[in-house]
C-alpha cells in the first residue's frame, strides 16, 4: 500500500511517500511543497493545492496521514497552518484518497514509542525504520515521513482488527 504523509505549513509543507508491503516500509520519495514568502495568502494556498495535486497524480497513494495543527503561543501561525491543512485535505478529498489525522504526540509515539520524543529521536527512528543512509532533510520532509510511518502502523493495526 502506498502511503503519503504530510506535515502542513504555508511556507513549507513536508511530504513523504512510502510503500508498506507485508509489514516492510520502504521509501518512495520525500521533499517539500514550498511557496514564496512574498506571495499573497490566496496565491500560496492555490500553489500548495496545485503542487499536491501533481504529487497525487504522479504517485497515486492509497491513503494519507496528515499531522494535526499543534496550537502553540502564536495563533497567527496556527491559523495559517490550519488554512494550509484545509487545502491539503481538499486536494486529498478531490483525489479520492482516504485521510487520517494524527497529533504530533501520536506520531512521536508511533515512531519512537514515546509521545514526548524530541525531533532528533524521531529523525533517528525514521532513518532506521526506512533503512536510510542519511537523515532526510529538511525537517519538514522528515516530519512528513514520520507521519507516513505512523499512518502505516495505525493502518496495519486497523486492518488486523478487521480480520
Secondary structure, DSSP 8 states (H G I E B T S, - for coil): -EEEEEE--SSEEEEEEEEEETTEEEEEEEEEEE--TTS-HHHHHHHHHHHHHHHHHHH--SEEEEE-----S-HHHHHHHHHHHHHHHHHHHHTT-EEEEE-HHHHHHHHHS-TT--HHHHHHHHHHHTT-SS--SSHHHHHHHHHHHHHHHHHHHHHHHH-
